[in-house]
C-alpha cells in the first residue's frame, strides 16, 4: 500500500466515524449520507486512490480544473460521478454539461436555461440543485454576495419550476453554504424548511447538499443527504498538479 493510499484510508475511516456519530445524534442512518470528495487542487492520482477506497462521488468547483480531470478519469476507465459544486458562469456551461452528473450551484434562471439547452442537445440529463443564499438579506441579495452565490429564498419556487420544465434537467433538491462567522445550525435549519417546501411540490427532489469539513455535524442534524468534504479527507490543499 502506498503512503498516500494509507493516508487517505485513515482519513476516510475517521471521516466515516464522524458521520456515524453525527447520524446517531440525529437518529439517522449513515447510509443516507453521500460523501462528495471535493478534490480541487488535488491530482487525478488522488481520485484514482479514492476510487479504490470506494469513494466515487467527486466534487470540483472550477471547470478549468474539472474538465481535464474528468477526461483523464474517463481515459483511465474510472467510474466517477462528477459534482460541480462551485459558482458556474454561463460561458462554462457547454463544457460542464459534457461531464457533470450533478450541478449543486444552479442559482438563476439564465443558468438553468443554458444547462437545459446544452444537456438536452447532448442527450444527457443533469441533476440540478438550487443553491439557496443563506446569508443575511441585508448583506447579500440574490447571488449571495462575496462570490458565494445562491438564489434568494423567494426566488426558489420559480427556479424550481424552470428546472423541472427542462427535459435535459432533473430537479434533485437544494444546496446551501452556511454564512461565514455565524453558527451553521440555524442556516441549515432554514435550508431544510426550504427543501421541505420544494419536496412537497416535487417529491423526487430529495437532496440537501450541505455541510463541509467544519460544520458537517450541524448539516446532518438538519437533514443533509450530501456532504462536501475536502480538507478532512484529503488534507491541506497543495498547488494543483495535473
C-alpha positions as CSV (number, residue, x, y, z in Angstrom):
1,X,0.0,0.0,0.0
2,X,1.4,3.4,-0.9
3,X,1.8,6.1,1.7
4,X,-0.8,8.3,0.1
5,X,-3.3,5.4,-0.1
6,X,-2.8,4.6,3.6
7,X,-3.2,8.3,4.4
8,X,-6.5,8.6,2.5
9,X,-7.7,5.3,4.0
10,X,-7.1,6.6,7.5
11,X,-8.7,9.9,6.8
12,X,-11.7,8.2,5.3
13,X,-12.1,5.9,8.3
14,X,-12.0,8.9,10.7
15,X,-14.5,10.8,8.5
16,X,-16.9,7.8,8.3
17,X,-16.7,7.6,12.1
18,X,-17.6,11.3,12.4
19,X,-20.5,10.9,10.0
20,X,-21.7,7.9,12.0
21,X,-21.6,9.8,15.3
22,X,-23.5,12.8,13.8
23,X,-26.1,10.4,12.4
24,X,-26.5,8.7,15.7
25,X,-27.1,12.0,17.4
26,X,-29.7,12.9,14.8
27,X,-31.3,9.4,14.8
28,X,-30.4,8.9,11.2
29,X,-28.8,6.1,9.2
30,X,-25.3,6.8,7.9
31,X,-26.3,5.1,4.7
32,X,-28.5,8.2,4.0
33,X,-25.4,10.3,3.6
34,X,-23.5,10.6,0.3
35,X,-19.9,11.7,0.8
36,X,-18.7,14.1,-2.0
37,X,-14.9,14.3,-2.0
38,X,-14.0,17.8,-3.1
39,X,-10.7,17.3,-4.9
40,X,-10.0,20.8,-6.0
41,X,-6.2,21.4,-6.3
42,X,-5.6,17.7,-5.8
43,X,-4.3,15.5,-8.6
44,X,-6.1,12.8,-10.6
45,X,-3.9,10.2,-8.8
46,X,-5.8,11.0,-5.6
47,X,-9.2,10.4,-7.4
48,X,-7.9,7.0,-8.5
49,X,-6.9,6.2,-4.9
50,X,-10.3,7.3,-3.6
51,X,-12.0,5.2,-6.2
52,X,-10.1,2.2,-4.8
53,X,-11.4,3.0,-1.4
54,X,-15.0,3.2,-2.7
55,X,-15.4,7.0,-2.9
56,X,-16.6,7.7,-6.4
57,X,-18.6,10.9,-5.9
58,X,-16.1,13.6,-6.8
59,X,-16.7,17.4,-6.4
60,X,-14.9,20.2,-8.3
61,X,-15.6,23.9,-8.2
62,X,-13.8,25.2,-11.4
63,X,-14.3,23.9,-14.9
64,X,-10.7,24.7,-15.8
65,X,-9.6,22.0,-13.4
66,X,-12.6,19.7,-13.5
67,X,-12.8,19.2,-17.3
68,X,-9.3,17.8,-17.7
69,X,-9.7,15.7,-14.6
70,X,-12.9,14.2,-15.9
71,X,-11.2,13.5,-19.3
72,X,-8.3,11.8,-17.5
73,X,-10.5,9.7,-15.3
74,X,-12.6,8.6,-18.3
75,X,-9.5,7.7,-20.2
76,X,-8.4,5.6,-17.2
77,X,-11.7,3.8,-17.2
78,X,-12.8,5.1,-13.8
79,X,-16.5,5.2,-12.9
80,X,-16.8,8.6,-11.3
81,X,-19.9,10.6,-10.5
82,X,-19.0,14.3,-11.1
83,X,-20.4,17.0,-8.9
84,X,-19.9,20.6,-9.9
85,X,-20.1,22.5,-6.6
86,X,-18.7,26.0,-7.4
87,X,-20.2,29.1,-8.9
88,X,-20.9,28.4,-12.6
89,X,-20.8,31.0,-15.3
90,X,-23.0,30.6,-18.3
91,X,-20.0,30.6,-20.7
92,X,-18.7,27.5,-18.9
93,X,-22.0,25.6,-19.4
94,X,-21.0,23.9,-22.7
95,X,-18.0,22.3,-21.0
96,X,-19.6,21.4,-17.7
97,X,-22.7,19.9,-19.4
98,X,-20.4,17.4,-21.0
99,X,-19.2,15.7,-17.8
100,X,-21.2,16.9,-14.7
101,X,-23.7,14.4,-13.3
102,X,-24.9,16.9,-10.7
103,X,-24.6,20.7,-10.6
104,X,-25.0,21.9,-7.0
105,X,-25.0,25.7,-7.8
106,X,-27.9,26.5,-10.0
107,X,-28.9,29.9,-8.7
108,X,-30.6,31.8,-11.5
109,X,-33.0,31.3,-14.4
110,X,-30.5,32.1,-17.2
111,X,-28.1,29.4,-15.9
112,X,-30.9,26.8,-15.7
113,X,-32.0,27.5,-19.2
114,X,-28.4,27.3,-20.6
115,X,-27.8,24.0,-18.8
116,X,-31.1,22.6,-20.1
117,X,-30.3,23.5,-23.6
118,X,-26.8,22.1,-23.6
119,X,-27.7,18.8,-21.7
120,X,-30.7,18.2,-24.0
121,X,-28.6,18.7,-27.1
122,X,-26.1,16.3,-25.8
123,X,-28.7,13.7,-24.9
124,X,-27.8,13.9,-21.2
125,X,-29.9,14.5,-18.1
126,X,-28.1,16.6,-15.4
127,X,-29.3,16.6,-11.8
128,X,-29.6,20.1,-10.5
129,X,-29.6,21.5,-7.0
130,X,-30.9,25.0,-6.4
131,X,-28.2,26.9,-4.4
132,X,-30.1,28.9,-1.8
133,X,-28.5,32.0,-0.3
134,X,-28.4,31.6,3.5
135,X,-26.7,34.9,4.2
136,X,-28.4,37.8,5.9
137,X,-30.5,39.6,3.2
138,X,-29.0,42.9,4.4
139,X,-25.6,41.6,3.5
140,X,-26.4,39.8,0.2
141,X,-29.0,39.7,-2.4
142,X,-29.9,37.1,-4.9
143,X,-26.4,35.9,-5.8
144,X,-25.2,35.6,-2.2
145,X,-22.5,38.2,-2.1
146,X,-18.8,37.8,-2.0
147,X,-18.9,35.3,-4.8
148,X,-20.7,32.7,-2.7
149,X,-23.8,32.6,-4.9
150,X,-27.3,31.5,-4.2
151,X,-30.9,32.4,-5.1
152,X,-32.8,34.4,-2.6
153,X,-35.4,32.1,-0.8
154,X,-38.2,34.0,-2.5
155,X,-36.8,33.0,-5.9
156,X,-36.5,29.3,-5.3
157,X,-40.1,28.4,-6.4
158,X,-39.7,30.0,-9.8
159,X,-36.3,28.5,-10.3
160,X,-37.5,25.0,-9.3
161,X,-40.3,25.2,-11.9
162,X,-37.9,26.3,-14.6
163,X,-35.5,23.4,-13.9
164,X,-38.4,20.9,-13.7
165,X,-39.7,22.1,-17.1
166,X,-36.4,21.1,-19.0
167,X,-36.2,17.6,-20.4
168,X,-32.4,17.7,-20.0
169,X,-32.5,18.5,-16.3
170,X,-33.7,16.8,-13.2
171,X,-34.6,18.8,-10.1
172,X,-32.8,16.9,-7.4
173,X,-33.1,19.3,-4.4
174,X,-31.2,22.2,-2.8
175,X,-27.8,23.2,-1.7
176,X,-26.6,25.8,0.8
177,X,-23.4,27.2,2.4
178,X,-23.6,28.5,6.0
179,X,-22.8,32.2,6.4
180,X,-19.2,33.0,7.4
181,X,-18.6,33.8,11.1
182,X,-22.0,32.6,12.3
183,X,-23.4,29.4,13.8
184,X,-24.2,27.0,11.0
185,X,-27.2,25.2,12.5
186,X,-29.8,28.0,12.1
187,X,-28.8,28.5,8.4
188,X,-29.1,24.8,7.8
189,X,-32.5,24.7,9.6
190,X,-33.7,27.4,7.1
191,X,-32.4,25.3,4.2
192,X,-34.2,22.3,5.5
193,X,-37.5,24.2,5.6
194,X,-37.0,25.3,2.0
195,X,-36.2,21.8,1.0
196,X,-39.4,20.5,2.5
197,X,-41.4,23.1,0.6
198,X,-39.7,22.0,-2.7
199,X,-40.3,18.3,-1.9
200,X,-44.0,19.0,-1.3
201,X,-44.3,20.2,-4.9
202,X,-41.6,17.9,-6.5
203,X,-41.4,14.7,-4.4
204,X,-38.3,13.4,-6.2
205,X,-36.3,16.4,-5.1
206,X,-34.8,14.7,-2.1
207,X,-31.3,16.0,-2.0
208,X,-30.0,18.5,0.6
209,X,-26.4,19.3,-0.1
210,X,-25.0,21.0,3.0
211,X,-22.0,20.7,5.3
212,X,-18.3,20.8,4.8
213,X,-15.4,19.7,7.0
214,X,-16.0,22.3,9.7
215,X,-19.8,22.1,10.0
216,X,-20.8,18.7,8.8
217,X,-22.5,17.7,12.1
218,X,-24.9,20.7,12.0
219,X,-25.8,19.9,8.4
220,X,-26.5,16.2,9.1
221,X,-28.6,17.3,12.1
222,X,-30.7,19.4,9.7
223,X,-31.3,16.7,7.1
224,X,-28.3,16.9,4.8
225,X,-28.1,14.0,2.4
226,X,-24.8,15.1,0.7
227,X,-21.8,16.5,2.5
228,X,-19.0,18.2,0.5
229,X,-15.7,17.3,2.2
230,X,-12.2,18.4,1.2
231,X,-9.7,19.1,3.9
232,X,-10.9,16.5,6.4
233,X,-10.5,13.8,3.8
234,X,-7.6,15.0,1.6
235,X,-5.6,17.2,3.9
236,X,-4.3,20.7,3.4
237,X,-4.5,21.8,-0.2
238,X,-1.3,21.7,-2.2
239,X,-0.7,23.6,-5.5
240,X,-2.7,21.9,-8.2
241,X,-0.7,19.3,-10.2
242,X,-2.3,17.9,-13.4
